[in-house]
Amino acid sequence: MSNQPLLIDTDVHNGIKSPRDLLPYLSKVWHSQWLASGTGLGQPYYSPVGVLRQDAVPDDGSTSGSDPHFMVKDHVERFGFDYIVLTGQSILELSLHPDIDYANAVVSAYNDYLIEQWLTVDKRFKAAMVINHSDPHHAVKEIERIGLHPDIVEVIMCSAANKLYGHRVYHPIYEACANMNLPIAIHPGTEGRGQTGAPTASGYPSRYMEWHNILPTNYMAHVNSLVCEGVFEKFPELKVVAIEGGIAWLTHLMWRMDKNYKALRDTTPWLRKMPSDYIREHVFLTTQPIEEPENPQHLVDIIKMCRAESQILFSSDYPHWDFDHPKLALRSFPKDLKQAIMGDNAAKLYGLTRV
């Protein structure tokens, strides 16, 4: 057995080569709609650098991230990952589709496709199952249907929503996840699409860079809601992973919530601890896209300020444009902190050990 520390990537985007690949898993009544419109929700912001890396195109010329065998060669083996967590590509936006029956059908089909076409390829593949959070009843049924699969390690939702994630309408989802010891992951990229409102509280940014810069505010809102609505008191085993939302905002949010709680705790009588304590016990963040201050030590200082050393997970965001190279990321971090982030924290969260 190797003495090398674990290396785990918690955000790898797997796609579908062709829309037809999903048809064997999808009821025939939805075939024509799926082939004609897919998820039915496009990205309103233009990115001059694209979304997918062109140097990650599989040997057969298909879309980056769509070939599991190429991903093993190009990502898992190239960098020596012990595990990667597959988080999907585009499929998350189905929660914002106006037809929840269509969204439910496609989400279930994708999950079956994921299990059969991806998780059978390599033992280092783990996955986040997708749910339609707009229909909590169906989401619970889906979690109960496949949540015990040994390679499903979390449940994933898009970060755009009509209601903040502390709202009680989502509590059945959290109960199902807690019962199966599955973390809930939240992923950005759909803000401003479908049935949700503007990406910010003050309206729509004009361009991709503005939109991308401000995504962490959505995570601040959800984490604030989860704590203040008492989700972690109600479901003390629940863990939440905020993917691609940045890190540096966490200290500010903790300080602000703790300060206000001292004066306004009567408005949240169900809370038994300081808000920051709930966050430290239940909320995890991923590195990519990590903040890059002029002095890298400042980011280390911020992490230590909020005592979040055990809450941060490495993610590469492969094969997206802002991919982080695992051998170059966190180079200036102290060795013990770097190792916790690169693998130890994720291993503990997901119950992964070296095979």
C-alpha positions as CSV (number, residue, x, y, z in Angstrom):
1,M,0.0,0.0,0.0
2,S,1.3,3.5,-1.0
3,N,2.3,5.9,1.8
4,Q,1.5,8.8,-0.5
5,P,-1.3,11.1,0.8
6,L,-4.7,10.8,-1.0
7,L,-5.4,13.1,-3.9
8,I,-9.2,13.7,-4.5
9,D,-10.8,16.0,-7.0
10,T,-14.3,17.0,-5.9
11,D,-15.6,18.8,-9.0
12,V,-15.1,17.1,-12.4
13,H,-17.7,17.7,-15.1
14,N,-18.8,14.7,-17.1
15,G,-21.1,15.2,-20.1
16,I,-23.0,13.2,-22.6
17,K,-21.5,12.6,-26.0
18,S,-24.7,12.7,-27.9
19,P,-28.3,13.5,-26.9
20,R,-29.2,10.1,-28.3
21,D,-27.1,8.4,-25.6
22,L,-29.7,9.3,-23.0
23,L,-32.7,7.8,-25.0
24,P,-32.4,4.2,-23.7
25,Y,-32.9,5.6,-20.2
26,L,-35.7,8.1,-21.0
27,S,-39.4,7.3,-21.5
28,K,-40.3,7.5,-25.2
29,V,-42.8,10.3,-24.6
30,W,-39.9,12.7,-23.9
31,H,-37.6,11.6,-26.8
32,S,-38.6,14.3,-29.3
33,Q,-38.4,17.1,-26.8
34,W,-35.0,16.0,-25.5
35,L,-33.6,15.7,-29.0
36,A,-35.1,19.0,-30.1
37,S,-34.3,21.2,-27.0
38,G,-32.2,19.3,-24.5
39,T,-32.4,21.1,-21.1
40,G,-34.2,24.0,-22.8
41,L,-32.1,26.6,-21.0
42,G,-29.2,28.4,-22.5
43,Q,-26.4,30.5,-20.9
44,P,-27.4,34.2,-21.5
45,Y,-23.8,35.4,-21.0
46,Y,-21.1,35.1,-23.7
47,S,-17.7,33.9,-22.6
48,P,-14.9,34.9,-25.1
49,V,-12.8,32.0,-23.8
50,G,-15.6,29.5,-24.0
51,V,-16.6,27.1,-21.2
52,L,-14.8,23.9,-22.2
53,R,-11.0,23.5,-22.7
54,Q,-10.2,22.6,-26.2
55,D,-7.1,20.6,-25.1
56,A,-9.4,18.2,-23.3
57,V,-11.3,17.1,-26.4
58,P,-11.4,13.3,-26.5
59,D,-9.6,11.4,-29.2
60,D,-12.8,10.9,-31.2
61,G,-13.5,14.6,-31.3
62,S,-16.5,14.6,-29.0
63,T,-17.2,17.2,-26.4
64,S,-14.7,17.7,-23.7
65,G,-15.6,15.7,-20.6
66,S,-18.0,13.4,-22.5
67,D,-15.8,10.3,-22.8
68,P,-15.1,8.4,-19.5
69,H,-12.2,6.4,-20.9
70,F,-10.4,9.6,-22.2
71,M,-11.1,11.2,-18.8
72,V,-9.3,8.4,-17.1
73,K,-6.2,8.9,-19.3
74,D,-6.3,12.7,-19.5
75,H,-7.2,13.5,-16.0
76,V,-7.2,10.7,-13.4
77,E,-4.0,9.0,-14.5
78,R,-2.2,12.1,-15.7
79,F,-2.3,13.6,-12.2
80,G,-2.6,10.4,-10.1
81,F,-6.0,11.0,-8.5
82,D,-7.2,8.4,-6.1
83,Y,-10.7,9.5,-6.7
84,I,-12.7,12.1,-8.6
85,V,-16.3,13.2,-8.0
86,L,-18.3,13.5,-11.2
87,T,-20.7,16.5,-10.9
88,G,-22.3,16.6,-14.4
89,Q,-22.4,19.2,-17.1
90,S,-25.5,21.4,-18.0
91,I,-27.9,18.8,-16.6
92,L,-28.2,20.7,-13.3
93,E,-30.2,23.5,-14.9
94,L,-33.2,21.1,-15.3
95,S,-34.4,22.3,-11.9
96,L,-35.2,25.6,-13.5
97,H,-37.3,24.1,-16.3
98,P,-41.0,25.2,-16.3
99,D,-42.1,21.6,-17.0
100,I,-41.2,19.7,-13.8
101,D,-42.4,16.4,-15.3
102,Y,-39.9,16.7,-18.1
103,A,-37.2,17.8,-15.8
104,N,-37.9,14.8,-13.5
105,A,-37.8,12.3,-16.3
106,V,-34.5,13.6,-17.7
107,V,-32.8,13.8,-14.3
108,S,-33.7,10.2,-13.6
109,A,-32.5,9.2,-17.1
110,Y,-29.3,11.0,-16.6
111,N,-28.7,9.3,-13.2
112,D,-29.2,5.9,-14.7
113,Y,-26.9,6.8,-17.6
114,L,-24.3,8.0,-15.1
115,I,-24.4,4.8,-13.2
116,E,-24.3,2.5,-16.2
117,Q,-22.0,4.4,-18.6
118,W,-19.6,6.1,-16.1
119,L,-19.4,4.4,-12.7
120,T,-18.7,1.0,-14.3
121,V,-15.6,2.3,-16.1
122,D,-13.2,3.0,-13.3
123,K,-13.3,2.4,-9.6
124,R,-11.8,5.9,-9.0
125,F,-15.0,7.4,-10.4
126,K,-17.4,8.6,-7.7
127,A,-20.5,10.7,-8.5
128,A,-23.0,13.3,-7.4
129,M,-26.5,12.2,-8.3
130,V,-28.7,15.0,-9.8
131,I,-32.1,16.0,-8.5
132,N,-34.8,18.4,-9.6
133,H,-35.0,20.6,-6.5
134,S,-38.1,22.3,-7.9
135,D,-40.0,19.1,-7.1
136,P,-38.9,18.0,-3.7
137,H,-41.3,15.0,-3.7
138,H,-39.7,13.5,-6.8
139,A,-36.2,14.5,-5.5
140,V,-36.8,12.4,-2.4
141,K,-38.0,9.4,-4.4
142,E,-34.9,9.7,-6.6
143,I,-32.6,9.9,-3.6
144,E,-34.3,6.8,-2.1
145,R,-34.1,5.0,-5.5
146,I,-30.3,5.3,-6.1
147,G,-28.8,7.0,-3.1
148,L,-27.5,3.8,-1.7
149,H,-25.4,3.0,-4.7
150,P,-21.8,2.5,-3.4
151,D,-20.4,5.0,-5.9
152,I,-22.9,7.8,-5.3
153,V,-21.3,10.0,-2.7
154,E,-23.5,13.1,-2.7
155,V,-26.6,14.8,-4.1
156,I,-26.2,17.9,-6.2
157,M,-28.4,20.9,-6.9
158,C,-27.9,24.0,-9.0
159,S,-27.4,27.2,-6.9
160,A,-30.1,29.2,-8.7
161,A,-33.4,28.8,-7.1
162,N,-36.7,30.6,-6.5
163,K,-36.4,30.1,-2.7
164,L,-33.3,30.2,-0.6
165,Y,-32.1,26.7,0.4
166,G,-33.0,27.1,4.1
167,H,-36.7,27.3,3.2
168,R,-38.7,24.4,4.6
169,V,-40.0,23.3,1.2
170,Y,-36.6,21.7,0.7
171,H,-36.4,20.0,4.1
172,P,-37.7,16.6,2.8
173,I,-34.7,16.6,0.5
174,Y,-32.3,17.2,3.4
175,E,-34.0,14.6,5.5
176,A,-33.6,12.0,2.8
177,C,-29.9,13.0,2.4
178,A,-29.3,12.9,6.1
179,N,-30.9,9.4,6.4
180,M,-28.5,8.1,3.7
181,N,-25.5,10.0,4.9
182,L,-25.2,11.9,1.6
183,P,-23.9,15.5,1.6
184,I,-25.8,18.1,-0.5
185,A,-23.7,19.8,-3.1
186,I,-24.6,23.2,-4.6
187,H,-23.1,24.2,-7.9
188,P,-23.2,27.6,-9.7
189,G,-23.7,28.5,-13.4
190,T,-27.4,28.7,-13.8
191,E,-28.0,32.1,-12.1
192,G,-30.3,34.2,-14.2
193,R,-31.8,31.3,-16.2
194,G,-35.2,29.7,-16.5
195,Q,-37.7,30.4,-13.7
196,T,-35.3,32.1,-11.4
197,G,-34.9,35.8,-11.0
198,A,-31.9,38.0,-11.7
199,P,-28.4,36.7,-10.8
200,T,-28.0,39.5,-8.2
201,A,-30.3,41.2,-5.8
202,S,-30.0,44.4,-7.8
203,G,-30.6,42.9,-11.3
204,Y,-28.7,41.5,-14.3
205,P,-25.0,42.0,-14.9
206,S,-24.2,43.1,-18.5
207,R,-21.6,40.5,-19.3
208,Y,-20.0,37.2,-18.4
209,M,-17.1,38.7,-16.3
210,E,-19.5,40.7,-14.2
211,W,-21.8,37.7,-13.7
212,H,-18.9,35.4,-12.9
213,N,-17.3,37.8,-10.3
214,I,-20.5,38.1,-8.2
215,L,-21.4,34.4,-8.0
216,P,-20.2,34.1,-4.4
217,T,-23.0,36.3,-3.2
218,N,-25.5,33.6,-4.1
219,Y,-23.6,31.2,-1.8
220,M,-23.6,33.7,1.0
221,A,-27.4,33.9,0.7
222,H,-27.9,30.1,0.8
223,V,-25.5,29.5,3.7
224,N,-27.1,32.3,5.6
225,S,-30.5,30.8,4.9
226,L,-29.5,27.3,5.8
227,V,-28.2,28.4,9.2
228,C,-30.9,31.0,10.1
229,E,-33.8,28.7,9.1
230,G,-32.5,26.0,11.5
231,V,-31.7,23.3,8.9
232,F,-28.6,22.1,10.8
233,E,-30.5,21.9,14.1
234,K,-33.3,19.9,12.4
235,F,-30.8,17.7,10.5
236,P,-27.7,17.6,12.6
237,E,-25.9,15.0,10.4
238,L,-26.4,17.0,7.1
239,K,-23.3,18.3,5.3
240,V,-23.4,20.9,2.5
241,V,-20.7,21.4,-0.1
242,A,-20.6,24.8,-1.8
243,I,-18.8,24.1,-5.1
244,E,-17.1,26.8,-7.2
245,G,-18.3,29.6,-4.9
246,G,-14.9,30.9,-3.7
247,I,-13.6,30.9,-0.1
248,A,-12.6,34.4,1.1
249,W,-16.2,35.5,1.7
250,L,-16.7,32.9,4.5
251,T,-14.9,34.8,7.2
252,H,-16.9,38.0,6.5
253,L,-20.2,36.1,6.6
254,M,-19.3,34.3,9.8
255,W,-18.4,37.5,11.5
256,R,-21.5,39.4,10.4
257,M,-23.9,36.5,11.3
258,D,-22.3,36.1,14.8
259,K,-22.5,39.9,15.4
260,N,-26.2,40.1,14.4
261,Y,-27.1,36.9,16.3
262,K,-26.0,38.5,19.6
263,A,-28.7,41.2,19.2
264,L,-31.3,39.4,17.1
265,R,-31.3,35.8,18.4
266,D,-34.9,36.1,19.5
267,T,-35.9,36.0,15.8
268,T,-34.2,32.6,15.4
269,P,-35.0,30.9,18.8
270,W,-34.3,27.4,17.3
271,L,-30.6,28.2,17.1
272,R,-28.6,26.8,20.0
273,K,-25.1,27.9,18.9
274,M,-23.4,30.8,17.2
275,P,-24.0,30.8,13.4
276,S,-20.3,30.3,12.8
277,D,-20.3,27.1,14.7
278,Y,-23.0,25.6,12.4
279,I,-21.0,26.7,9.4
280,R,-17.8,25.1,10.7
281,E,-19.6,21.8,11.4
282,H,-21.8,21.5,8.3
283,V,-20.5,23.6,5.4
284,F,-17.6,22.7,3.0
285,L,-16.1,24.8,0.2
286,T,-14.1,23.8,-2.9
287,T,-11.0,25.5,-4.1
288,Q,-11.7,26.2,-7.7
289,P,-12.0,29.1,-8.6
290,I,-9.9,30.0,-5.6
291,E,-9.1,33.7,-4.9
292,E,-5.6,34.7,-5.9
293,P,-4.4,37.7,-3.8
294,E,-1.2,39.4,-4.6
295,N,0.3,38.0,-1.4
296,P,-0.8,34.3,-1.3
297,Q,-0.3,34.3,2.5
298,H,-3.3,36.5,2.9
299,L,-5.6,33.8,1.7
300,V,-4.0,31.3,4.1
301,D,-4.6,33.9,6.9
302,I,-8.3,34.3,6.0
303,I,-8.8,30.5,6.1
304,K,-7.2,30.4,9.5
305,M,-9.2,33.4,10.7
306,C,-12.4,31.5,10.3
307,R,-10.8,28.1,11.3
308,A,-11.9,26.5,8.1
309,E,-8.9,24.3,7.6
310,S,-11.0,21.1,7.7
311,Q,-13.8,22.5,5.5
312,I,-12.0,23.1,2.2
313,L,-11.8,20.5,-0.6
314,F,-9.7,20.5,-3.7
315,S,-11.5,20.8,-7.0
316,S,-10.0,21.2,-10.5
317,D,-13.2,22.0,-12.4
318,Y,-12.0,19.8,-15.3
319,P,-12.5,20.3,-18.2
320,H,-13.7,23.9,-17.9
321,W,-11.7,27.0,-19.0
322,D,-10.6,27.9,-15.4
323,F,-9.3,24.4,-14.6
324,D,-6.8,24.3,-11.7
325,H,-3.8,22.1,-12.1
326,P,-3.5,19.9,-9.0
327,K,0.3,20.0,-9.0
328,L,0.4,23.8,-9.2
329,A,-2.6,24.8,-7.0
330,L,-1.9,25.8,-3.4
331,R,1.8,25.8,-3.9
332,S,2.3,28.5,-1.2
333,F,0.1,26.8,1.4
334,P,1.6,25.2,4.5
335,K,2.2,21.5,3.9
336,D,-0.3,20.2,6.5
337,L,-3.1,22.6,5.2
338,K,-2.4,21.7,1.6
339,Q,-2.7,18.0,2.3
340,A,-5.9,18.4,4.2
341,I,-7.3,20.3,1.2
342,M,-5.9,18.1,-1.5
343,G,-7.4,14.9,-0.1
344,D,-7.8,14.3,3.6
345,N,-10.9,16.5,4.1
346,A,-12.7,15.0,1.1
347,A,-11.8,11.4,2.2
348,K,-13.3,12.1,5.6
349,L,-16.5,13.7,4.2
350,Y,-17.2,11.1,1.6
351,G,-15.8,8.1,3.5
352,L,-13.1,7.3,1.0
353,T,-10.0,5.2,1.7
354,R,-7.1,4.1,-0.5
355,V,-8.0,1.0,-2.5
